[in-house]
Amino acid sequence: MAGKTHVLVIPYPAQGHINPMLQFSKHLTSKGVKVTLLLTPGAFSTNIQVQANFLNIVCISDGSGQGDGAEGMVASVERFRAAVSLSLAELIDKQKSSDDDPAKVLVYDSGMPWALEIAQRFGLRGASFFTQSCAVSAIYYHVYEGNFKLPLEGVTVALPSMPLLETNDLPSFISDAGMYPGLLSLVINQFSNIQEADWLLFNTFDKLEEEVCTLWHPENSLLLY
């Protein structure tokens, strides 16, 4: 494997996040890229192992078992962030000091923006991977930018380059913002440092007959391949 570009890929430990990043990892491998898929113990499964048989899989700690069983969503997310931040930093540091082919890029789930800080600390380039559609991500981005208020004040929302949206067209975290405050904060904060990322990647099925990956560079360059 020496001489190949080595990429670390770390998805958020939920099936809807793991699957697209797993397929992306397999695509990178087919192009001759060395990929290490980082999974937490709760995300690892035999099914994933079978699908990822050409990938190097490493399990890292997510702080499981450290909670008191009654912690809320905010506390759970913070515990996950602290534990994975430490595990990820230790893994990268160990690779850089002992591996002949250390990783040069970290592809991280957009729901984990703090992973970019770790990548930058160790000199890796960072790519934020948005597992939801561009349209959904755009809605969350406009909330982050404060382009419309929550809770919603009307029955429709007008956003640039999108059709007029009714309440039932919006993600449930938006249409009923009071029901999932912890998850709403998670999806909104994924935009907190996107201008610092080297690339933004969006999961899409825009062309069903041709595999397409969209990359947006912070300097407004858009590449499709």
Backbone as numpy.savetxt, mean C-alpha at the origin, in Angstrom:
# Nx Ny Nz CAx CAy CAz Cx Cy Cz
20.89 -15.24 -8.30 20.08 -14.03 -8.30 20.93 -12.76 -8.30
22.24 -12.94 -8.14 23.11 -11.77 -8.07 23.02 -10.95 -9.34
23.02 -9.63 -9.19 22.97 -8.75 -10.33 21.57 -8.29 -10.69
20.55 -8.96 -10.18 19.18 -8.56 -10.46 18.77 -7.43 -9.52
17.87 -6.58 -10.00 17.29 -5.57 -9.13 16.45 -6.27 -8.07
16.67 -5.92 -6.82 15.96 -6.55 -5.71 14.93 -5.58 -5.15
13.68 -6.02 -5.11 12.57 -5.19 -4.66 11.88 -5.85 -3.48
11.65 -5.09 -2.42 10.84 -5.55 -1.30 9.40 -5.08 -1.53
8.44 -5.96 -1.31 7.02 -5.62 -1.46 6.32 -5.94 -0.15
5.66 -4.95 0.44 4.98 -5.17 1.71 3.52 -4.69 1.62
2.57 -5.63 1.57 1.16 -5.25 1.53 0.57 -5.09 2.93
-0.53 -4.38 3.01 -1.29 -4.33 4.26 -1.92 -5.71 4.44
-1.93 -6.26 5.66 -2.38 -7.64 5.86 -3.90 -7.84 5.78
-4.44 -7.59 4.62 -5.86 -7.86 4.35 -5.93 -8.42 2.93
-6.82 -9.38 2.69 -6.81 -10.11 1.42 -6.93 -9.19 0.21
-7.79 -8.17 0.30 -7.97 -7.26 -0.81 -6.74 -6.42 -1.11
-5.82 -6.35 -0.17 -4.56 -5.64 -0.37 -3.46 -6.59 -0.80
-3.46 -7.78 -0.22 -2.42 -8.76 -0.54 -2.51 -9.23 -1.98
-3.72 -9.57 -2.45 -3.87 -10.16 -3.79 -3.28 -9.30 -4.91
-3.65 -8.02 -5.02 -3.08 -7.23 -6.13 -1.57 -7.04 -6.01
-1.06 -6.94 -4.79 0.38 -6.76 -4.63 1.13 -8.07 -4.88
0.47 -9.19 -4.62 1.04 -10.49 -4.95 1.13 -10.67 -6.46
0.05 -10.31 -7.18 0.08 -10.41 -8.64 1.11 -9.48 -9.24
1.24 -8.29 -8.68 2.25 -7.34 -9.14 3.65 -7.92 -8.94
3.86 -8.56 -7.79 5.16 -9.17 -7.48 5.49 -10.27 -8.47
4.49 -11.08 -8.80 4.70 -12.15 -9.77 5.05 -11.58 -11.15
4.42 -10.45 -11.49 4.71 -9.80 -12.76 6.15 -9.29 -12.78
6.60 -8.69 -11.68 7.98 -8.23 -11.61 8.95 -9.39 -11.77
8.65 -10.50 -11.11 9.51 -11.68 -11.20 9.61 -12.18 -12.63
8.49 -12.14 -13.36 8.49 -12.60 -14.75 9.37 -11.73 -15.64
9.67 -10.51 -15.17 10.53 -9.59 -15.93 11.98 -9.66 -15.47
12.29 -10.64 -14.61 13.66 -10.82 -14.18 14.06 -10.05 -12.94
13.07 -9.52 -12.21 13.34 -8.77 -10.99 13.30 -9.73 -9.80
14.23 -9.59 -8.89 14.21 -10.37 -7.65 13.24 -9.69 -6.68
12.26 -10.44 -6.18 11.24 -9.88 -5.30 11.21 -10.63 -3.97
11.19 -9.89 -2.89 10.94 -10.46 -1.57 9.62 -9.91 -1.06
8.66 -10.81 -0.87 7.33 -10.42 -0.39 7.32 -10.52 1.13
7.02 -9.41 1.78 7.01 -9.35 3.23 5.59 -9.49 3.75
5.36 -10.51 4.56 4.03 -10.77 5.10 4.10 -10.87 6.62
3.05 -10.45 7.27 2.94 -10.64 8.71 2.37 -12.03 8.98
2.57 -12.58 10.16 2.12 -13.95 10.44 0.64 -14.17 10.14
-0.21 -13.20 10.45 -1.63 -13.36 10.21 -2.01 -13.33 8.74
-1.13 -12.78 7.90 -1.43 -12.67 6.48 -0.93 -13.88 5.70
-0.02 -14.63 6.29 0.57 -15.77 5.60 -0.42 -16.94 5.56
-0.51 -17.60 4.42 -1.39 -18.75 4.28 -0.81 -19.71 3.25
-1.27 -20.96 3.30 -0.80 -21.95 2.33 -1.17 -21.53 0.92
-2.35 -20.93 0.75 -2.79 -20.49 -0.57 -1.84 -19.45 -1.15
-1.44 -18.51 -0.33 -0.50 -17.48 -0.79 0.85 -18.12 -1.11
1.28 -19.06 -0.29 2.55 -19.73 -0.53 2.55 -20.46 -1.87
1.42 -21.10 -2.21 1.30 -21.80 -3.48 1.37 -20.81 -4.64
0.62 -19.70 -4.52 0.60 -18.71 -5.60 1.95 -18.03 -5.78
2.69 -17.90 -4.68 3.94 -17.14 -4.70 5.15 -18.07 -4.72
5.00 -19.21 -5.40 6.08 -20.21 -5.34 7.37 -19.75 -6.01
7.32 -18.68 -6.81 8.54 -18.17 -7.44 9.09 -16.95 -6.69
8.44 -16.61 -5.57 8.86 -15.44 -4.81 9.52 -15.86 -3.51
10.39 -15.00 -3.03 10.96 -15.19 -1.69 10.00 -14.53 -0.70
9.49 -15.31 0.26 8.55 -14.78 1.24 9.23 -14.72 2.60
9.14 -13.58 3.25 9.69 -13.40 4.59 8.59 -12.90 5.51
8.44 -13.56 6.64 7.45 -13.11 7.63 8.11 -12.13 8.60
7.43 -11.03 8.86 7.93 -10.05 9.82 6.87 -9.82 10.90
7.31 -9.43 12.06 6.40 -9.27 13.19 5.48 -8.06 13.00
4.22 -8.24 13.41 3.26 -7.14 13.37 2.73 -6.80 14.76
3.40 -7.32 15.77 2.98 -7.03 17.13 1.79 -7.84 17.60
1.43 -8.89 16.87 0.30 -9.73 17.24 0.51 -10.30 18.64
-0.56 -10.28 19.42 -0.47 -10.82 20.77 -0.04 -9.81 21.80
0.33 -8.61 21.35 0.77 -7.59 22.29 -0.39 -6.73 22.80
-1.53 -6.79 22.10 -2.69 -6.02 22.54 -3.39 -6.71 23.70
-4.32 -6.02 24.32 -5.02 -6.60 25.47 -6.33 -7.28 25.08
-6.60 -7.37 23.77 -7.81 -8.02 23.32 -9.02 -7.10 23.26
-8.90 -5.93 23.87 -10.03 -5.01 23.88 -9.64 -3.65 23.29
-8.48 -3.58 22.67 -8.03 -2.31 22.12 -8.89 -1.89 20.94
-9.04 -0.59 20.76 -9.83 -0.07 19.66 -9.04 -0.05 18.38
-9.70 0.43 17.32 -9.11 0.45 15.99 -7.86 1.32 15.97
-7.91 2.49 16.56 -6.78 3.42 16.55 -5.57 2.81 17.24
-5.80 2.18 18.41 -4.71 1.56 19.15 -4.13 0.38 18.38
-5.00 -0.38 17.73 -4.55 -1.54 16.96 -3.67 -1.11 15.78
-4.10 -0.05 15.08 -3.33 0.46 13.94 -1.98 0.99 14.40
-1.95 1.67 15.52 -0.70 2.23 16.03 0.25 1.11 16.46
-0.28 0.06 17.10 0.55 -1.08 17.49 1.14 -1.75 16.25
0.32 -1.90 15.21 0.78 -2.50 13.96 1.89 -1.64 13.35
1.68 -0.33 13.30 2.68 0.57 12.71 4.01 0.47 13.45
3.96 0.51 14.77 5.19 0.48 15.56 5.94 -0.83 15.37
5.22 -1.95 15.40 5.86 -3.26 15.30 6.43 -3.50 13.90
5.65 -3.18 12.87 6.12 -3.41 11.50 7.25 -2.45 11.15
7.19 -1.22 11.63 8.28 -0.27 11.39 9.60 -0.83 11.92
9.56 -1.37 13.13 10.76 -1.93 13.74 11.23 -3.16 12.96
10.31 -4.07 12.64 10.67 -5.30 11.92 11.24 -4.99 10.55
10.61 -4.06 9.84 11.05 -3.70 8.50 12.44 -3.06 8.53
12.65 -2.17 9.47 13.96 -1.52 9.60 15.04 -2.54 9.90
14.76 -3.47 10.79 15.74 -4.49 11.14 16.07 -5.37 9.94
15.06 -5.74 9.15 15.28 -6.59 7.98 16.14 -5.87 6.94
15.81 -4.61 6.64 16.58 -3.86 5.64 18.02 -3.67 6.10
18.19 -3.33 7.37 19.52 -3.13 7.92 20.34 -4.41 7.84
19.73 -5.54 8.16 20.43 -6.82 8.10 20.81 -7.16 6.67
19.91 -6.91 5.73 20.20 -7.17 4.32 21.37 -6.33 3.83
21.37 -5.07 4.18 22.40 -4.16 3.68 23.78 -4.53 4.20
23.84 -5.14 5.38 25.13 -5.46 5.98 25.61 -6.87 5.67
24.69 -7.76 5.27 25.10 -9.16 5.09 24.71 -9.76 3.76
23.84 -9.13 2.99 23.36 -9.69 1.74 24.19 -9.16 0.57
24.54 -10.07 -0.34 25.29 -9.65 -1.53 24.41 -8.89 -2.51
23.11 -9.00 -2.33 22.16 -8.38 -3.27 21.03 -7.70 -2.50
21.35 -6.67 -1.71 20.33 -6.02 -0.89 19.29 -5.29 -1.74
18.12 -5.11 -1.16 17.03 -4.45 -1.88 17.37 -2.99 -2.16
16.89 -2.51 -3.29 17.09 -1.12 -3.67 15.78 -0.33 -3.71
14.65 -1.07 -3.71 13.33 -0.43 -3.81 12.38 -1.09 -2.80
11.55 -0.27 -2.17 10.48 -0.77 -1.31 9.15 -0.37 -1.92
8.34 -1.36 -2.30 6.97 -1.11 -2.76 6.07 -1.39 -1.56
5.41 -0.35 -1.07 4.63 -0.48 0.16 3.17 -0.12 -0.11
2.30 -0.75 0.65 0.87 -0.45 0.55 0.64 1.01 0.90
-0.19 1.68 0.13 -0.43 3.11 0.36 -1.01 3.38 1.75
-1.62 2.37 2.35 -2.16 2.52 3.69 -1.09 2.51 4.77
0.16 2.36 4.35 1.28 2.35 5.28 2.29 3.42 4.87
1.90 4.69 4.81 2.79 5.75 4.31 4.08 5.90 5.12
4.04 5.50 6.37 5.23 5.58 7.22 6.35 4.65 6.74
6.02 3.65 5.90 7.05 2.76 5.38 8.04 3.51 4.50
7.58 4.61 3.87 8.47 5.41 3.03 9.60 6.02 3.85
9.31 6.43 5.07 10.34 7.01 5.93 11.44 5.99 6.21
11.05 4.74 6.38 12.03 3.68 6.65 12.88 3.44 5.41
12.23 3.39 4.25 12.97 3.20 2.99 14.00 4.31 2.81
13.58 5.55 3.02 14.48 6.68 2.84 15.64 6.66 3.84
15.37 6.20 5.05 16.41 6.14 6.08 17.56 5.23 5.65
17.22 4.16 4.91 18.23 3.19 4.51 18.64 3.33 3.04
18.24 4.43 2.42 18.68 4.70 1.07 17.95 3.94 -0.02
16.76 3.40 0.27 15.97 2.72 -0.73 15.01 3.71 -1.39
14.67 3.46 -2.64 13.63 4.24 -3.30 12.28 3.64 -2.91
11.27 4.49 -2.84 9.97 4.04 -2.36 8.87 4.23 -3.38
8.00 3.21 -3.50 6.84 3.28 -4.39 5.59 2.93 -3.59
4.64 3.84 -3.58 3.38 3.62 -2.88 2.40 2.92 -3.82
1.87 1.79 -3.38 0.97 0.97 -4.21 -0.46 1.13 -3.69
-1.33 1.72 -4.53 -2.73 1.91 -4.18 -3.52 0.71 -4.70
-4.05 -0.10 -3.79 -4.74 -1.33 -4.20 -6.17 -1.07 -4.65
-6.72 0.10 -4.31 -8.07 0.42 -4.77 -8.02 1.15 -6.10
-9.17 1.26 -6.74 -9.22 1.88 -8.06 -8.81 3.35 -7.98
-8.43 3.89 -9.12 -8.03 5.30 -9.19 -9.19 6.20 -8.78
-10.41 5.83 -9.16 -11.57 6.66 -8.84 -11.78 6.75 -7.34
-11.70 5.61 -6.66 -11.86 5.60 -5.20 -10.72 6.36 -4.54
-9.51 6.13 -5.02 -8.36 6.84 -4.46 -8.50 8.35 -4.66
-9.04 8.76 -5.81 -9.23 10.18 -6.09 -10.22 10.80 -5.10
-11.28 10.06 -4.78 -12.27 10.57 -3.82 -11.61 10.78 -2.46
-10.86 9.78 -2.01 -10.17 9.92 -0.73 -9.18 11.09 -0.76
-8.51 11.26 -1.89 -7.53 12.35 -2.01 -8.21 13.71 -1.86
-9.39 13.87 -2.46 -10.09 15.15 -2.36 -10.56 15.40 -0.93
-10.88 14.34 -0.19 -11.21 14.51 1.22 -9.96 14.98 1.97
-8.82 14.34 1.69 -7.56 14.71 2.34 -7.22 16.17 2.07
-7.47 16.63 0.84 -7.17 18.00 0.46 -8.20 18.99 0.98
-9.29 18.49 1.55 -10.33 19.37 2.08 -11.23 19.98 1.02
-11.35 19.30 -0.13 -12.17 19.83 -1.22 -13.66 19.62 -1.01
-14.01 18.76 -0.09 -15.39 18.73 0.39 -15.40 18.24 1.83
-16.43 18.64 2.56 -16.45 18.43 4.00 -17.17 17.14 4.37
-16.75 16.60 5.51 -17.43 15.46 6.12 -17.88 15.86 7.52
-19.09 15.43 7.92 -20.04 14.64 7.14 -20.60 15.43 5.96
-21.09 14.70 4.98 -21.59 15.33 3.76 -22.72 16.30 4.07
-22.71 17.40 3.35 -23.72 18.43 3.58 -24.86 18.38 2.56
-24.70 17.57 1.51 -25.75 17.46 0.50 -25.88 16.03 0.02
-26.64 15.84 -1.04 -26.86 14.50 -1.55 -25.97 14.19 -2.75
-25.24 15.20 -3.23 -24.32 14.98 -4.35 -22.97 15.64 -4.06
-21.94 15.15 -4.75 -20.59 15.69 -4.61 -20.01 15.89 -6.01
-19.50 17.07 -6.30 -18.90 17.38 -7.60 -17.39 17.43 -7.43
-16.68 16.57 -8.18 -15.23 16.51 -8.11 -14.63 16.66 -9.51
-13.44 17.23 -9.62 -12.82 17.42 -10.94 -12.68 16.10 -11.70
-12.98 16.15 -13.00 -12.79 15.02 -13.92 -13.61 13.79 -13.57
-14.66 13.98 -12.77 -15.52 12.85 -12.41 -16.97 13.26 -12.60
-17.86 12.30 -12.89 -19.28 12.64 -12.99 -19.83 13.05 -11.63
-20.97 13.71 -11.62 -21.60 14.10 -10.36 -21.91 12.84 -9.56
-21.44 12.78 -8.34 -21.58 11.59 -7.51 -22.67 11.78 -6.47
-23.53 10.79 -6.36 -24.53 10.78 -5.30 -23.95 10.05 -4.09
-24.63 10.17 -2.97 -24.13 9.60 -1.73 -23.84 8.11 -1.86
-24.73 7.38 -2.53 -24.53 5.93 -2.64 -23.46 5.56 -3.67
-22.88 6.55 -4.36 -21.75 6.30 -5.26 -20.42 6.35 -4.52
-20.43 6.87 -3.31 -19.20 7.09 -2.57 -18.83 5.88 -1.71
-17.55 5.71 -1.40 -17.15 4.65 -0.47 -17.88 4.81 0.86
-18.17 3.70 1.51 -18.94 3.75 2.76 -18.23 4.54 3.84
-16.89 4.56 3.81 -16.15 5.34 4.79 -16.45 6.83 4.66
-16.88 7.24 3.45 -17.18 8.64 3.18 -18.66 8.93 3.38
-19.52 8.08 2.81 -20.95 8.33 2.88 -21.48 8.26 4.30
-20.83 7.45 5.15 -21.22 7.36 6.56 -19.96 7.48 7.40
-19.39 8.68 7.39 -18.07 8.89 7.98 -18.03 8.59 9.47
-19.15 8.72 10.16 -19.15 8.50 11.60 -19.12 7.04 12.00
-19.36 6.13 11.05 -19.44 4.71 11.39 -18.05 4.08 11.50
-17.10 4.54 10.69 -15.77 3.93 10.69 -14.68 5.00 10.83
-14.64 5.73 11.92 -13.67 6.84 12.02 -12.22 6.38 11.93
-11.90 5.21 12.53 -10.54 4.72 12.49 -10.09 4.35 11.10
-10.96 3.66 10.36 -10.64 3.26 8.99 -10.62 4.46 8.06
-11.50 5.44 8.30 -11.50 6.65 7.50 -10.17 7.37 7.63
-9.67 7.47 8.86 -8.38 8.12 9.09 -7.27 7.37 8.36
-7.35 6.04 8.34 -6.33 5.23 7.68 -6.28 5.50 6.18
-7.45 5.52 5.52 -7.47 5.70 4.07 -7.18 7.14 3.66
-7.49 8.09 4.53 -7.20 9.49 4.20 -5.72 9.80 4.37
-5.11 9.25 5.40 -3.71 9.56 5.68 -2.73 8.90 4.72
-3.24 8.04 3.83 -2.34 7.41 2.86 -1.73 8.44 1.89
-2.28 9.65 1.89 -1.77 10.70 1.00 -0.82 11.66 1.72
-0.50 11.36 2.96 0.24 12.31 3.78 1.63 12.65 3.25
2.27 11.73 2.53 3.63 12.02 2.04 3.84 11.55 0.61
2.78 11.51 -0.20 2.92 10.98 -1.55 3.87 11.81 -2.42
4.03 13.09 -2.09 4.94 13.92 -2.89 6.40 13.50 -2.70
6.69 12.76 -1.64 8.04 12.31 -1.37 8.35 10.96 -2.00
7.32 10.23 -2.42 7.54 8.91 -3.01 8.18 9.04 -4.39
8.98 8.04 -4.74 9.60 8.05 -6.07 8.58 7.68 -7.15
7.65 6.79 -6.81 6.59 6.42 -7.74 5.30 6.15 -6.98
4.18 6.36 -7.66 2.87 5.93 -7.18 2.35 4.91 -8.17
1.86 3.78 -7.67 1.33 2.73 -8.53 -0.13 2.50 -8.18
-0.96 2.34 -9.22 -2.39 2.14 -9.02 -2.83 0.82 -9.65
-3.54 0.04 -8.87 -4.12 -1.21 -9.35 -5.28 -0.88 -10.29
-5.30 -1.49 -11.47 -6.35 -1.18 -12.43 -6.66 -2.36 -13.31
-7.90 -2.44 -13.80 -8.26 -3.44 -14.82 -8.85 -2.71 -16.02
-8.27 -1.54 -16.31 -8.75 -0.69 -17.41 -8.74 -1.45 -18.73
-7.70 -2.28 -18.96 -7.62 -3.08 -20.18 -7.57 -4.55 -19.78
-8.66 -5.27 -20.01 -8.73 -6.64 -19.56 -7.90 -7.58 -20.42
-7.66 -7.22 -21.68 -6.90 -8.09 -22.57 -5.41 -7.84 -22.51
-5.00 -6.82 -21.77 -3.58 -6.45 -21.74 -3.25 -5.98 -20.34
-2.24 -6.61 -19.74 -1.87 -6.23 -18.38 -1.31 -4.82 -18.38
-1.88 -3.98 -17.55 -1.50 -2.58 -17.53 -1.13 -2.18 -16.11
-0.07 -1.45 -15.98 0.32 -0.90 -14.69 0.52 0.59 -14.87
-0.08 1.39 -14.01 0.03 2.83 -14.10 0.98 3.35 -13.04
1.95 4.14 -13.46 2.89 4.74 -12.53 2.80 6.25 -12.67
2.68 6.91 -11.55 2.64 8.38 -11.56 3.83 8.86 -10.76
4.68 9.68 -11.40 5.83 10.23 -10.70 5.43 11.60 -10.15
5.88 11.92 -8.95 5.52 13.21 -8.34 5.82 14.42 -9.22
6.72 14.28 -10.19 7.02 15.41 -11.06 6.08 15.42 -12.27
4.90 14.81 -12.10 3.82 14.85 -13.09 4.10 14.04 -14.35
5.01 13.10 -14.30 5.22 12.22 -15.45 4.34 10.98 -15.28
3.64 10.59 -16.32 2.74 9.46 -16.25 3.19 8.42 -17.25
3.39 7.19 -16.78 3.83 6.11 -17.64 2.83 4.98 -17.60
2.53 4.40 -18.75 1.67 3.23 -18.83 2.46 2.12 -19.50
2.47 0.94 -18.90 3.09 -0.19 -19.58 2.43 -1.48 -19.17
